[in-house]
């Protein structure tokens, strides 16, 4: 019985780990910690397990969200990479879970060609539901492999590695 309860709690924690809420890790840790403390009759073990589960769930959620944001930035940058100046192209990103799906338009405002890099200034929108889409401006640069990447957006800029 205790084993079934523990497995059900772990399954719920894993199922919730993809949500954007920052309290998911805390909730999962609290539930798993309470159940394991009761199952082992040792509150210290329950606390240690709960803290470990919370850290693991929080790290997983942050990793997934970082990867999703990176995918979105790559879709947008590559959509604008070969556009003529002034032309607008629509972009869209869809995930397996119905969280973080976004769409909008992107337009190249100007080219910035230097001996060090080929960059482009872009104007883009991110549409959300029925709200008016605000416009943002940023910079993309062509990488040596031919792909376009954001010049200053996290997590697309790899200089911070896992610290984002």
N, C-alpha and C positions, 0 to 999 in steps of 0.2 A: 504494500500500500504506500509506504513512504517513498519507495523507489519510483512508483508511478507518478506520485505527486511531484517529485523532484524533476522527473523527465518532462512532465507537462509544463512546469514552471520554466525550465530551460528552453523548451520549444516556443513558449510565449515570448521569452526574452529575445530569441533569435528572430522570431517573426516581427517583432517591433523594432529591431535594430536598424531598419531602413528608413524609419520616420525621421522627420526633420526636427522634432522637438528635442530640446536639450535635456529634458527631464526623463527621457526614455532610459538612459543608462542608470540614473538614480533609482527609478522605479524598478527596473529589472534587478539591480543590485540588492535593493531592499527586499524584494520578494524572494529571490534566490537565497539571500543571506538568512532571512527568517526561516525559510523551509529547511535549509541545511543546518542551521543552529538547532532546530527542533529535531531533525532527523538524527543528528550526531549527539544530541544532548550536551553540546558544548557551544556556548554563546561566542567564545573567541573564534572558534573555527567558522561559525556562521558569519561573523563580522568579516573575517579575512576573505571568505569566499564571496561575500556580498560586494566588498570593495573591489575584488579582482574582476567580478562580472561587470560591475559598473565601469571600470576602466576599459575592459575589452569592448563593451557595447559602445561606449563613447568614442573610442578609437575607430571602431568599424564605421560608425555613422559619419565621423569626420572624413574618413578615407573615401567612402562612397560619394559624399557630397563634393569633395575635392575633385574626384574623377569625373563626376557629372559636369561640374563647372568647366573643367579642362576640355571635355568633349564639346561643350557648347561654344567655348571660345575658339576651338579649332574649326568648327563648322562655320562660324561667322567669319573668321579671318580668311579661310580658304574660299568662301563665297565672294569676298571682296577682292581677293588677290589679283584676279585677272580682269576685273570690271574696268570698262572705260570710265574716265573721270565724269562724274555727274549722273551716271546710270544707277538706278536703284535695283537691288536684288532682294527677294524675300528669303528669309532663313527660318528654319524650324528645327527644334530638337525634341525628340520623344524618348522617354525612358521606359523600361519594362514595368516599373511601378508608376502609377499615375501621379507622380510628385515631381515638380520641377520642370514640367513640359513647358517650353516657351517658344515664342515666335516673334518675328519682327521684320524690319527692313534694314538694309545696310547700303551705304553709298560712299564711294570714294570722293573725297573733297579735293585732294591734291597729291601729287607725287613728290617725294623727297628723295632724290637720288644723290648719294655721296659716294666717294671712293670706298668707304667702309661698308655701306649697307644700302639696299634699296628698300625704302619705307614708303608707306602711304598713310595719309591722314584720312580717317573714316568717320562718318556720321552714322549712328545707328539708333534704332528704337527697339524696345522690348515691350511687347504688347501683353497686357494682363487683363483678362476678362473684358469688361466693357469700359474700363477706365481709359482716358486719353493717354497715348503712349508718349512719355517724355523722350526727348532726343539727347543723346550723349555723343561726345567726340573723343576719339582715341587714336592710337597709332598702331599699325601693323608693320612688320618687317619680314622680308623674305629670308628664310634660313638657307644654309648651304645645300640642304637636300631638296630645295625647291618648295617646301611647305611654307605657308605664311603663319606667323605667330604674333600674338599681342606683344607689343614692345614693353609694356609696363603693368600688365594685369596679372594678378595671382589667381589661380595656380599655374597659369600657362608659362610664366617665367620660371625656369627651373632653378634659379640661383638659391632658393630657400629650401629646396628638397622637401623633407618631411616636416619642417617647422611651421608650415602654414596652418 
